[in-house]
Amino acid sequence: MKILLPVDGTELSLHETRFALRLVREGLRASFVLANVQEPASFYEIVTSQNPGLIESAAQEAGEDLMAPSARLLREAGVSFETAVITGDPAHAMLELIELHGCDMVVMGARALGPIRRMLEGGSTSRRLLDDAPVPVLLVKPPPQPQQD
């Protein structure tokens, strides 16, 4: 089974990576496509850039840096994976990656958006993938926050 594992370098994405590794430890035979989606360059960046290739190169480098902690966990666990950095709308980019890499499933985090942000952004990426992905999408809830007194 090939699983798309989108990450963004946060502690939450490490939590998702650890959950995916738990599935493997419990018997799931899987390889992963570790992915990071970068925002496209702004109009200003495109117009003022002397070398458009530098923008693309910077996005690629940033994506690789953000994937590094999760890649390290997968490598240490001896799990097969490949990486992909893509630019664009996160939901559309992940749908492209599912098809391009022949993924059978997506494991990603669920983040709560407030009603205003949900309206402005057209829904969360996880919600859009649940609705549009041709494969199952497993949402990993964030770890419980310690209660503060």
N, C-alpha and C positions, 0 to 999 in steps of 0.2 A: 504494500500500500504506500502510495506517495502522498505526503501531507504537506500542504502549504502552511507555513508558520510565519505570519507577518510579525515583525518586531520593530521597536523604535528606540531601543537602548535604555528604556526606563526599567525601574525595579519591577514594575508590573509585567513588562514583557519577559523579564527573567522568570517571573512566577509562571507565566504561560509556557516557557521553555521547559521548566522543571516539571510541569504537569504533563507535557508531551513525553518527556523522558520517563515519567512514571508509567505511562501507557506502554512504552516499550519494555520497561522492566517487568511489567505484569503480563507480558506475552505478545503484545502487538508487534508484528513484523512490519517495520515501516522505515522508509527513508524520508528525508525532509527537503523541502525547498524553503530555505530561510530567506525571507524577503523584507525589503525596506522600500517604502514609497516616499520619494522626495517631492516636494512642491515644485511645480514648474517655475521657471524664471519669470520674474515680473517683466512687464513691458519696458520699464525703465532700465532694468538690467540688460535686456536684449538690445535696446537702442544704444546704450552707452558702452557696451562691451566692445573692446577692440578685437577680441578673439572669442567668438561664440563657443568654441571648443573648450575654453577655460571654464565656462559655466557648467557645461556637461560634465567635465572632469571633476569639478568641485562637488557636484551633486553625487557623483559616483563615489568619490572619496568619503563624503559625509555619510552616505548610506553604509559603506563598508565599516566605518568606525562605529556606527550605531548597532550594526549586527555583530560586532566582535565579541561582546560578552556572551551572547547566546551561542555563537559559533564555538566559543571556547568550551561551554558546557556540553555541547553535542560532541565535539572532538574528544573531550575527556571521557565521555561515556562510550566512545567507540561506535557512534551511530553515523550512518552514511547520510551526507547532506550535500546540497549544492546551494549556491547563493544567487540572489537576483536583486539588483537595484533598478527600480523603474521610477519614472517621473510621471506625475499626473494626478488625477482624482483618485484617491485611495481605493474606493470601491471598484471603479472601472479598471484600474491597474491590476487589482487582485483577480478580477474576472479574466483578464488577459493572461495572467500568470497561470491560473488554473488550466486554461486551455493549452497554452504554450508548453507547459511541463507535464500535462496529462495527470494532474493531481486528482486524487480520489476523495479528498477531504480537506477541510480547513480547520485549524485549531487557532483560535484567536481570543483575545480578551474582550470582555464586555465592560464598557465604561458608561456610566450614567450621564446623560446630558440633561440639562435643565430644559424646560419647555421653550424658552426663547432661543437658546442655542440650537435646539432640535429643529425649530422652525427656520432659522437662518441658514442652517447647514443642510437642510433637506433630509434630516434624519441621520442617525449614527451610521458609521461605516459598517458596523456589525449588523445592524438592522437591514441595511441595503443588501449586504451579502446573504443574509438569511432569506430575503425575498427573491434575489436574482441568481444566486449561484446554482450551477447544475449539479453540485455535489453537496453532501452533508456539511454543515458548519457547526462545530462544537465550540460553544462560548465558555470561556473560563472566567469564573467570577473572581474579582480581586480578593486577596486574602483579607480576613477580618481585621479591622483596625483595633488596636488595643484601646480599651476604655480608659479615659483620663478622668481623674477625680477632680 
